[in-house]
Amino acid sequence: MDAVTETRTSSLTTAEPPCAATLRWVEECLGSGSVVKMVRPLLGGDSHVNHALLVETRSGIGHRLVLRRWAHPGEAALDHHEFSPEREIAALALLAGCEIPTPCLVAADPSGVHCDAPALLITRLIGHPPRPSSEELPEYLIQLAAALLAVHAVKGGATMPPYIPHNRLDSRLPPRAALRPQLWDRAFEIAAGPAPAADAHFIHRDYHPDNTLWSNGRLTGIVDWSSASYGPAAVDIAHMRRDLTLQYGVGAADRFLDTFDQVSGGYTHDPYWDVRCVVDLLPETCVRAISDCRIPVLEEYLISRIAQITTSPW
C-alpha cells in the first residue's frame, strides 16, 4: 500500500490535530506566504474532526476558517448513505443564496490526496452551540423553527441525493437498556410501513441544536451539511424534536412543533416521522449509539408518538 492510499484509508480520532502536510495544504490554499497562526479543536461531531484555524496571508489579512476532516471514512460509508465530502460541497454550493448564514467553501481535498484524510476548508461563522435557560427556550425555539423555512426554500434541492433513512431495518433489536421491548417492536413495525406522502425539499437531514450557532441570543448560523438531502420537510422537524426531547424533555419537542406550525402559517405533522427518526438511532452498533440513561425519555416520547398512530395501549 503506497503512502497516499494509506493516508486515505486511515481513521482519525476526534481529537487528532492536523498533520504538517495538512497545514501546508491550508496555507497553499490561501496563497503563497500564508501562515497558519492558530489551530484549535472544536467540540462535537462523531464522524468529523473539526478544527478552528486562523490563517494570515502574506498581506497580513487574517482568515477565520474551519478545517473539516472525515474521521472514520470506512465506518461512515456503511452508516450513512453517500456520506462524503462531495455531498457537503454540493450542499454548500446550493446554500450560497440562503438567507440563513451557512459556511462558504474555501477549498476541498475530497480524496485526502493532500491531507491526512478527506477534508474541506470552510469559513468559520461566529457563535457557539446553544445552551438556553428555561426562560430563553421559547424564543430559541421560534428561531430554530423559522430558520427551517429558509432552508426548505433553497433552490435546486432535487440535485441532492434523495432522503434515505439511516436504519434500513435489517436488524430490529431494541436498545440494550430497553424497559419496554414490545414498544420498540411496534416502532419497528411503524417505521417499516409506507411513509406518508409529502413534497420533497432541500433538507438539512441532521438538524439539531448542536448544529446551530448562537451569539447574544440570536441564531448566527447552521453548520454540518454532510447529510443534506432531497426529501420531506418533516424529516428535519422530527430530527429536531427527537434531540430536543433528549436535551429538554418531551414538552420542548411538542412546543417546537407548535412553534413551527405558527411560523410556517400552518403545518400538519405526521407522527410516523418522529417514530422513524427515533428508530434511526438503532442498531446500537452504529456511530450514534444510545446511552442507557436516555432510554426512559425516548420511550416516553415513543409512547406519545405511537399513541397518535395506534389505539394499542402502552
C-alpha atoms as a printed R data frame, in Angstrom:
    type eleno elety resid chain resno       x      y      z
1   ATOM     1    CA   MET     A     1   0.000  0.000  0.000
2   ATOM     2    CA   ASP     A     2   1.526  3.330 -1.013
3   ATOM     3    CA   ALA     A     3   1.668  6.318  1.358
4   ATOM     4    CA   VAL     A     4  -1.188  8.221 -0.295
5   ATOM     5    CA   THR     A     5  -3.555  5.243 -0.170
6   ATOM     6    CA   GLU     A     6  -2.648  4.557  3.451
7   ATOM     7    CA   THR     A     7  -3.480  8.152  4.374
8   ATOM     8    CA   ARG     A     8  -6.851  7.977  2.641
9   ATOM     9    CA   THR     A     9  -7.980  4.861  4.478
10  ATOM    10    CA   SER     A    10  -6.634  5.640  7.952
11  ATOM    11    CA   SER     A    11  -9.105  6.665 10.674
12  ATOM    12    CA   LEU     A    12  -8.663  9.783 12.761
13  ATOM    13    CA   THR     A    13  -9.566 10.146 16.396
14  ATOM    14    CA   THR     A    14 -11.900 13.003 17.231
15  ATOM    15    CA   ALA     A    15  -9.067 14.891 18.989
16  ATOM    16    CA   GLU     A    16  -6.292 14.304 16.454
17  ATOM    17    CA   PRO     A    17  -4.744 17.579 15.248
18  ATOM    18    CA   PRO     A    18  -3.991 18.122 11.554
19  ATOM    19    CA   CYS     A    19  -0.555 16.964 10.466
20  ATOM    20    CA   ALA     A    20   2.113 19.245  8.997
21  ATOM    21    CA   ALA     A    21   1.252 18.262  5.424
22  ATOM    22    CA   THR     A    22  -2.398 19.151  6.001
23  ATOM    23    CA   LEU     A    23  -1.485 22.562  7.405
24  ATOM    24    CA   ARG     A    24   0.816 23.192  4.420
25  ATOM    25    CA   TRP     A    25  -2.152 22.454  2.144
26  ATOM    26    CA   VAL     A    26  -4.232 25.004  4.047
27  ATOM    27    CA   GLU     A    27  -1.512 27.633  3.653
28  ATOM    28    CA   GLU     A    28  -1.183 26.933 -0.069
29  ATOM    29    CA   CYS     A    29  -4.936 27.325 -0.481
30  ATOM    30    CA   LEU     A    30  -4.719 30.853  0.945
31  ATOM    31    CA   GLY     A    31  -1.813 31.808 -1.305
32  ATOM    32    CA   SER     A    32   1.965 31.904 -1.227
33  ATOM    33    CA   GLY     A    33   3.316 33.271  2.043
34  ATOM    34    CA   SER     A    34   0.238 32.401  4.103
35  ATOM    35    CA   VAL     A    35   0.830 31.045  7.612
36  ATOM    36    CA   VAL     A    36  -1.438 29.110  9.976
37  ATOM    37    CA   LYS     A    37  -1.295 31.140 13.202
38  ATOM    38    CA   MET     A    38  -3.727 29.171 15.353
39  ATOM    39    CA   VAL     A    39  -5.208 25.656 15.459
40  ATOM    40    CA   ARG     A    40  -7.944 24.870 17.987
41  ATOM    41    CA   PRO     A    41 -10.118 21.738 18.187
42  ATOM    42    CA   LEU     A    42 -13.882 22.221 18.007
43  ATOM    43    CA   LEU     A    43 -16.076 20.043 20.181
44  ATOM    44    CA   GLY     A    44 -18.833 17.794 18.885
45  ATOM    45    CA   GLY     A    45 -19.237 15.513 15.922
46  ATOM    46    CA   ASP     A    46 -18.978 11.741 15.661
47  ATOM    47    CA   SER     A    47 -17.814 11.388 12.078
48  ATOM    48    CA   HIS     A    48 -15.752 14.532 11.578
49  ATOM    49    CA   VAL     A    49 -12.707 16.094 13.189
50  ATOM    50    CA   ASN     A    50 -13.161 19.873 13.142
51  ATOM    51    CA   HIS     A    51 -10.504 22.465 13.946
52  ATOM    52    CA   ALA     A    52 -10.798 26.232 14.040
53  ATOM    53    CA   LEU     A    53  -7.917 27.892 12.199
54  ATOM    54    CA   LEU     A    54  -6.574 31.413 11.955
55  ATOM    55    CA   VAL     A    55  -4.595 31.828  8.749
56  ATOM    56    CA   GLU     A    56  -2.704 35.021  7.956
57  ATOM    57    CA   THR     A    57  -1.945 35.827  4.336
58  ATOM    58    CA   ARG     A    58   1.282 37.455  3.116
59  ATOM    59    CA   SER     A    59  -0.511 40.832  3.139
60  ATOM    60    CA   GLY     A    60  -1.364 40.421  6.826
61  ATOM    61    CA   ILE     A    61  -5.064 39.661  6.426
62  ATOM    62    CA   GLY     A    62  -6.385 37.112  8.899
63  ATOM    63    CA   HIS     A    63  -8.923 34.460  7.857
64  ATOM    64    CA   ARG     A    64 -11.110 32.601 10.377
65  ATOM    65    CA   LEU     A    65 -11.613 29.118  8.943
66  ATOM    66    CA   VAL     A    66 -12.652 25.598  9.874
67  ATOM    67    CA   LEU     A    67 -10.749 22.525  8.717
68  ATOM    68    CA   ARG     A    68 -13.263 19.711  8.499
69  ATOM    69    CA   ARG     A    69 -11.886 16.165  8.132
70  ATOM    70    CA   TRP     A    70 -13.771 12.902  7.758
71  ATOM    71    CA   ALA     A    71 -12.826 10.955 10.872
72  ATOM    72    CA   HIS     A    72 -13.910  7.411 10.052
73  ATOM    73    CA   PRO     A    73 -14.426  7.166  6.288
74  ATOM    74    CA   GLY     A    74 -14.864  3.390  6.237
75  ATOM    75    CA   GLU     A    75 -17.436  3.210  9.033
76  ATOM    76    CA   ALA     A    76 -19.251  6.328  7.908
77  ATOM    77    CA   ALA     A    77 -19.725  4.895  4.434
78  ATOM    78    CA   LEU     A    78 -21.567  1.962  5.997
79  ATOM    79    CA   ASP     A    79 -23.734  4.010  8.355
80  ATOM    80    CA   HIS     A    80 -24.627  6.965  6.135
81  ATOM    81    CA   HIS     A    81 -25.916  6.990  2.595
82  ATOM    82    CA   GLU     A    82 -23.342  8.664  0.322
83  ATOM    83    CA   PHE     A    83 -21.572 10.154  3.353
84  ATOM    84    CA   SER     A    84 -18.856 12.058  1.546
85  ATOM    85    CA   PRO     A    85 -17.174 15.454  1.218
86  ATOM    86    CA   GLU     A    86 -18.708 15.749 -2.265
87  ATOM    87    CA   ARG     A    87 -22.175 15.735 -0.741
88  ATOM    88    CA   GLU     A    88 -21.337 18.636  1.569
89  ATOM    89    CA   ILE     A    89 -19.635 20.521 -1.263
90  ATOM    90    CA   ALA     A    90 -22.836 20.271 -3.317
91  ATOM    91    CA   ALA     A    91 -24.948 21.410 -0.367
92  ATOM    92    CA   LEU     A    92 -22.760 24.440  0.355
93  ATOM    93    CA   ALA     A    93 -22.995 25.487 -3.285
94  ATOM    94    CA   LEU     A    94 -26.805 25.482 -3.116
95  ATOM    95    CA   LEU     A    95 -26.773 27.306  0.220
96  ATOM    96    CA   ALA     A    96 -24.796 30.247 -1.134
97  ATOM    97    CA   GLY     A    97 -28.034 32.200 -1.592
98  ATOM    98    CA   CYS     A    98 -29.726 31.133  1.650
99  ATOM    99    CA   GLU     A    99 -30.736 33.962  3.996
100 ATOM   100    CA   ILE     A   100 -29.584 31.916  6.996
101 ATOM   101    CA   PRO     A   101 -25.775 32.152  7.443
102 ATOM   102    CA   THR     A   102 -24.008 28.955  6.425
103 ATOM   103    CA   PRO     A   103 -20.303 28.225  5.844
104 ATOM   104    CA   CYS     A   104 -18.739 29.017  2.488
105 ATOM   105    CA   LEU     A   105 -16.378 26.573  0.826
106 ATOM   106    CA   VAL     A   106 -12.793 27.854  0.550
107 ATOM   107    CA   ALA     A   107 -11.032 24.687 -0.670
108 ATOM   108    CA   ALA     A   108 -11.554 20.937 -0.801
109 ATOM   109    CA   ASP     A   109  -9.471 17.768 -0.763
110 ATOM   110    CA   PRO     A   110 -12.309 15.223 -1.056
111 ATOM   111    CA   SER     A   111  -9.998 12.257 -1.688
112 ATOM   112    CA   GLY     A   112  -7.448 13.059  1.013
113 ATOM   113    CA   VAL     A   113  -4.631 13.383 -1.520
114 ATOM   114    CA   HIS     A   114  -3.020 16.388  0.171
115 ATOM   115    CA   CYS     A   115  -4.347 15.976  3.722
116 ATOM   116    CA   ASP     A   116  -4.310 13.170  6.280
117 ATOM   117    CA   ALA     A   117  -7.990 12.468  5.488
118 ATOM   118    CA   PRO     A   118 -10.695 13.746  3.125
119 ATOM   119    CA   ALA     A   119 -11.089 17.396  4.078
120 ATOM   120    CA   LEU     A   120 -12.937 20.625  3.476
121 ATOM   121    CA   LEU     A   121 -11.721 24.113  4.310
122 ATOM   122    CA   ILE     A   122 -14.680 26.390  5.057
123 ATOM   123    CA   THR     A   123 -15.341 29.814  6.551
124 ATOM   124    CA   ARG     A   124 -15.915 29.941 10.307
125 ATOM   125    CA   LEU     A   125 -19.161 31.520 11.451
126 ATOM   126    CA   ILE     A   126 -19.428 33.489 14.665
127 ATOM   127    CA   GLY     A   127 -21.269 31.934 17.575
128 ATOM   128    CA   HIS     A   128 -21.369 28.835 19.738
129 ATOM   129    CA   PRO     A   129 -23.736 25.876 20.233
130 ATOM   130    CA   PRO     A   130 -26.821 26.916 22.213
131 ATOM   131    CA   ARG     A   131 -27.376 26.373 25.904
132 ATOM   132    CA   PRO     A   132 -30.567 28.336 26.597
133 ATOM   133    CA   SER     A   133 -32.116 28.669 30.023
134 ATOM   134    CA   SER     A   134 -35.728 27.613 30.532
135 ATOM   135    CA   GLU     A   135 -36.745 31.276 30.241
136 ATOM   136    CA   GLU     A   136 -34.889 31.656 26.937
137 ATOM   137    CA   LEU     A   137 -36.199 28.424 25.414
138 ATOM   138    CA   PRO     A   138 -39.403 29.804 23.794
139 ATOM   139    CA   GLU     A   139 -37.511 32.448 21.778
140 ATOM   140    CA   TYR     A   140 -34.848 29.884 20.957
141 ATOM   141    CA   LEU     A   141 -37.489 27.522 19.527
142 ATOM   142    CA   ILE     A   142 -39.007 30.319 17.432
143 ATOM   143    CA   GLN     A   143 -35.661 30.982 15.755
144 ATOM   144    CA   LEU     A   144 -34.959 27.283 15.218
145 ATOM   145    CA   ALA     A   145 -38.356 26.847 13.573
146 ATOM   146    CA   ALA     A   146 -38.135 29.974 11.410
147 ATOM   147    CA   ALA     A   147 -34.684 29.024 10.128
148 ATOM   148    CA   LEU     A   148 -36.099 25.821  8.620
149 ATOM   149    CA   LEU     A   149 -38.380 27.827  6.344
150 ATOM   150    CA   ALA     A   150 -35.333 29.364  4.668
151 ATOM   151    CA   VAL     A   151 -33.549 26.015  4.436
152 ATOM   152    CA   HIS     A   152 -36.508 24.265  2.808
153 ATOM   153    CA   ALA     A   153 -36.877 27.128  0.321
154 ATOM   154    CA   VAL     A   154 -33.346 26.620 -1.088
155 ATOM   155    CA   LYS     A   155 -33.480 26.189 -4.864
156 ATOM   156    CA   GLY     A   156 -32.023 23.171 -6.632
157 ATOM   157    CA   GLY     A   157 -32.703 20.655 -3.882
158 ATOM   158    CA   ALA     A   158 -33.560 17.962 -6.428
159 ATOM   159    CA   THR     A   159 -29.864 17.789 -7.345
160 ATOM   160    CA   MET     A   160 -29.051 16.405 -3.878
161 ATOM   161    CA   PRO     A   161 -29.198 12.673 -3.044
162 ATOM   162    CA   PRO     A   162 -32.701 11.562 -2.046
163 ATOM   163    CA   TYR     A   163 -33.554 11.098  1.617
164 ATOM   164    CA   ILE     A   164 -32.922  7.544  2.783
165 ATOM   165    CA   PRO     A   165 -33.358  6.506  6.441
166 ATOM   166    CA   HIS     A   166 -30.164  5.638  8.297
167 ATOM   167    CA   ASN     A   167 -31.645  2.434  9.718
168 ATOM   168    CA   ARG     A   168 -32.555  0.017  6.925
169 ATOM   169    CA   LEU     A   169 -34.385 -2.197  9.490
170 ATOM   170    CA   ASP     A   170 -32.236 -5.214  8.598
171 ATOM   171    CA   SER     A   171 -31.779 -5.836 12.325
172 ATOM   172    CA   ARG     A   172 -34.742 -4.980 14.550
173 ATOM   173    CA   LEU     A   173 -33.218 -5.120 18.007
174 ATOM   174    CA   PRO     A   174 -34.367 -2.836 20.852
175 ATOM   175    CA   PRO     A   175 -31.739 -0.930 22.825
176 ATOM   176    CA   ARG     A   176 -29.804 -2.927 25.429
177 ATOM   177    CA   ALA     A   177 -31.440 -0.965 28.253
178 ATOM   178    CA   ALA     A   178 -34.973 -1.015 26.823
179 ATOM   179    CA   LEU     A   179 -37.615 -1.016 29.563
180 ATOM   180    CA   ARG     A   180 -40.412 -1.828 27.108
181 ATOM   181    CA   PRO     A   181 -39.054 -4.102 24.332
182 ATOM   182    CA   GLN     A   182 -42.540 -4.512 22.834
183 ATOM   183    CA   LEU     A   183 -42.752 -0.752 22.415
184 ATOM   184    CA   TRP     A   184 -39.653 -0.846 20.225
185 ATOM   185    CA   ASP     A   185 -41.111 -3.767 18.258
186 ATOM   186    CA   ARG     A   186 -44.144 -1.625 17.483
187 ATOM   187    CA   ALA     A   187 -41.884  1.262 16.499
188 ATOM   188    CA   PHE     A   188 -40.065 -1.015 14.043
189 ATOM   189    CA   GLU     A   189 -43.395 -2.083 12.532
190 ATOM   190    CA   ILE     A   190 -44.464  1.530 12.026
191 ATOM   191    CA   ALA     A   191 -41.106  2.551 10.564
192 ATOM   192    CA   ALA     A   192 -41.242 -0.395  8.130
193 ATOM   193    CA   GLY     A   193 -44.619  0.732  6.827
194 ATOM   194    CA   PRO     A   194 -45.192  3.143  3.975
195 ATOM   195    CA   ALA     A   195 -44.047  6.710  4.584
196 ATOM   196    CA   PRO     A   196 -46.738  9.408  4.367
197 ATOM   197    CA   ALA     A   197 -46.891 11.244  1.066
198 ATOM   198    CA   ALA     A   198 -45.014 14.537  1.245
199 ATOM   199    CA   ASP     A   199 -43.475 17.112 -1.081
200 ATOM   200    CA   ALA     A   200 -39.697 16.963 -1.309
201 ATOM   201    CA   HIS     A   201 -37.454 19.902 -0.388
202 ATOM   202    CA   PHE     A   202 -33.811 20.600  0.237
203 ATOM   203    CA   ILE     A   203 -33.351 19.384  3.839
204 ATOM   204    CA   HIS     A   204 -30.514 19.523  6.354
205 ATOM   205    CA   ARG     A   205 -31.177 15.899  7.381
206 ATOM   206    CA   ASP     A   206 -29.250 16.287 10.680
207 ATOM   207    CA   TYR     A   207 -30.989 19.354 12.113
208 ATOM   208    CA   HIS     A   208 -30.480 19.509 15.857
209 ATOM   209    CA   PRO     A   209 -29.421 22.174 18.379
210 ATOM   210    CA   ASP     A   210 -25.685 21.436 18.300
211 ATOM   211    CA   ASN     A   211 -25.615 22.006 14.540
212 ATOM   212    CA   THR     A   212 -26.674 25.616 15.085
213 ATOM   213    CA   LEU     A   213 -24.604 28.578 16.291
214 ATOM   214    CA   TRP     A   214 -25.746 31.435 18.508
215 ATOM   215    CA   SER     A   215 -24.468 34.789 19.786
216 ATOM   216    CA   ASN     A   216 -26.255 37.054 22.266
217 ATOM   217    CA   GLY     A   217 -29.443 35.059 21.961
218 ATOM   218    CA   ARG     A   218 -29.592 35.184 18.166
219 ATOM   219    CA   LEU     A   219 -29.118 32.370 15.660
220 ATOM   220    CA   THR     A   220 -25.921 33.119 13.738
221 ATOM   221    CA   GLY     A   221 -25.604 30.041 11.536
222 ATOM   222    CA   ILE     A   222 -26.369 26.432 10.695
223 ATOM   223    CA   VAL     A   223 -23.462 24.022 10.164
224 ATOM   224    CA   ASP     A   224 -22.679 20.381  9.283
225 ATOM   225    CA   TRP     A   225 -24.298 19.848  5.890
226 ATOM   226    CA   SER     A   226 -22.729 16.448  5.181
227 ATOM   227    CA   SER     A   227 -26.130 14.695  5.288
228 ATOM   228    CA   ALA     A   228 -28.093 17.263  3.240
229 ATOM   229    CA   SER     A   229 -30.709 15.565  1.092
230 ATOM   230    CA   TYR     A   230 -33.828 15.997 -1.017
231 ATOM   231    CA   GLY     A   231 -36.794 14.801  0.979
232 ATOM   232    CA   PRO     A   232 -39.766 15.616  3.227
233 ATOM   233    CA   ALA     A   233 -39.518 18.713  5.420
234 ATOM   234    CA   ALA     A   234 -40.900 16.543  8.214
235 ATOM   235    CA   VAL     A   235 -37.516 14.788  8.465
236 ATOM   236    CA   ASP     A   236 -35.855 17.981  9.746
237 ATOM   237    CA   ILE     A   237 -38.740 18.699 12.106
238 ATOM   238    CA   ALA     A   238 -38.720 15.166 13.516
239 ATOM   239    CA   HIS     A   239 -34.934 15.184 13.935
240 ATOM   240    CA   MET     A   240 -35.057 18.434 15.892
241 ATOM   241    CA   ARG     A   241 -37.949 17.139 18.005
242 ATOM   242    CA   ARG     A   242 -36.028 13.987 18.885
243 ATOM   243    CA   ASP     A   243 -32.956 15.882 20.016
244 ATOM   244    CA   LEU     A   244 -34.966 18.479 21.919
245 ATOM   245    CA   THR     A   245 -36.604 15.578 23.755
246 ATOM   246    CA   LEU     A   246 -33.199 14.219 24.748
247 ATOM   247    CA   GLN     A   247 -31.938 17.627 25.918
248 ATOM   248    CA   TYR     A   248 -35.030 19.304 27.370
249 ATOM   249    CA   GLY     A   249 -37.826 16.722 27.531
250 ATOM   250    CA   VAL     A   250 -40.920 15.833 25.525
251 ATOM   251    CA   GLY     A   251 -42.543 19.178 26.327
252 ATOM   252    CA   ALA     A   252 -39.850 21.082 24.413
253 ATOM   253    CA   ALA     A   253 -40.356 18.832 21.371
254 ATOM   254    CA   ASP     A   254 -44.095 19.482 21.381
255 ATOM   255    CA   ARG     A   255 -43.547 23.202 21.803
256 ATOM   256    CA   PHE     A   256 -41.197 23.220 18.822
257 ATOM   257    CA   LEU     A   257 -43.882 21.581 16.685
258 ATOM   258    CA   ASP     A   258 -46.457 24.162 17.781
259 ATOM   259    CA   THR     A   259 -43.962 26.925 17.039
260 ATOM   260    CA   PHE     A   260 -43.206 25.606 13.564
261 ATOM   261    CA   ASP     A   261 -46.938 25.414 12.866
262 ATOM   262    CA   GLN     A   262 -47.239 29.095 13.783
263 ATOM   263    CA   VAL     A   263 -44.213 30.478 11.932
264 ATOM   264    CA   SER     A   264 -44.997 28.446  8.793
265 ATOM   265    CA   GLY     A   265 -48.608 29.587  8.646
266 ATOM   266    CA   GLY     A   266 -49.974 26.092  9.155
267 ATOM   267    CA   TYR     A   267 -48.284 22.707  9.220
268 ATOM   268    CA   THR     A   268 -49.637 19.210  9.861
269 ATOM   269    CA   HIS     A   269 -47.030 16.800 11.197
270 ATOM   270    CA   ASP     A   270 -47.389 13.044 10.837
271 ATOM   271    CA   PRO     A   271 -46.050 11.186 13.921
272 ATOM   272    CA   TYR     A   272 -44.688  8.492 11.590
273 ATOM   273    CA   TRP     A   273 -41.637 10.712 11.077
274 ATOM   274    CA   ASP     A   274 -41.000 11.006 14.816
275 ATOM   275    CA   VAL     A   275 -41.033  7.225 15.189
276 ATOM   276    CA   ARG     A   276 -38.856  6.801 12.106
277 ATOM   277    CA   CYS     A   277 -36.329  9.295 13.468
278 ATOM   278    CA   VAL     A   278 -36.042  7.504 16.824
279 ATOM   279    CA   VAL     A   279 -35.559  4.155 15.079
280 ATOM   280    CA   ASP     A   280 -32.721  5.743 13.104
281 ATOM   281    CA   LEU     A   281 -30.700  5.745 16.334
282 ATOM   282    CA   LEU     A   282 -30.527  1.950 16.128
283 ATOM   283    CA   PRO     A   283 -28.839 -0.509 15.829
284 ATOM   284    CA   GLU     A   284 -26.547  0.411 18.675
285 ATOM   285    CA   THR     A   285 -23.505 -0.722 16.712
286 ATOM   286    CA   CYS     A   286 -23.766  2.463 14.624
287 ATOM   287    CA   VAL     A   287 -21.923  5.698 15.380
288 ATOM   288    CA   ARG     A   288 -24.935  7.152 17.184
289 ATOM   289    CA   ALA     A   289 -25.357  4.583 19.936
290 ATOM   290    CA   ILE     A   290 -27.979  5.413 22.564
291 ATOM   291    CA   SER     A   291 -26.705  5.769 26.107
292 ATOM   292    CA   ASP     A   292 -28.681  3.804 28.690
293 ATOM   293    CA   CYS     A   293 -29.690  6.930 30.611
294 ATOM   294    CA   ARG     A   294 -31.552  8.257 27.568
295 ATOM   295    CA   ILE     A   295 -33.772  5.214 27.089
296 ATOM   296    CA   PRO     A   296 -36.564  6.225 29.521
297 ATOM   297    CA   VAL     A   297 -37.149  9.630 27.907
298 ATOM   298    CA   LEU     A   298 -37.029  8.136 24.403
299 ATOM   299    CA   GLU     A   299 -39.569  5.515 25.414
300 ATOM   300    CA   GLU     A   300 -41.813  8.210 26.883
301 ATOM   301    CA   TYR     A   301 -41.528 10.062 23.583
302 ATOM   302    CA   LEU     A   302 -42.280  6.931 21.547
303 ATOM   303    CA   ILE     A   303 -45.363  6.175 23.645
304 ATOM   304    CA   SER     A   304 -46.823  9.604 22.893
305 ATOM   305    CA   ARG     A   305 -45.992  9.330 19.178
306 ATOM   306    CA   ILE     A   306 -47.313  5.793 18.732
307 ATOM   307    CA   ALA     A   307 -50.492  6.710 20.618
308 ATOM   308    CA   GLN     A   308 -51.295  9.103 17.769
309 ATOM   309    CA   ILE     A   309 -50.949  6.292 15.239
310 ATOM   310    CA   THR     A   310 -52.480  3.302 17.022
311 ATOM   311    CA   THR     A   311 -55.025  2.592 19.717
312 ATOM   312    CA   SER     A   312 -52.865 -0.114 21.332
313 ATOM   313    CA   PRO     A   313 -52.102  0.730 24.997
314 ATOM   314    CA   TRP     A   314 -48.501  1.093 26.128
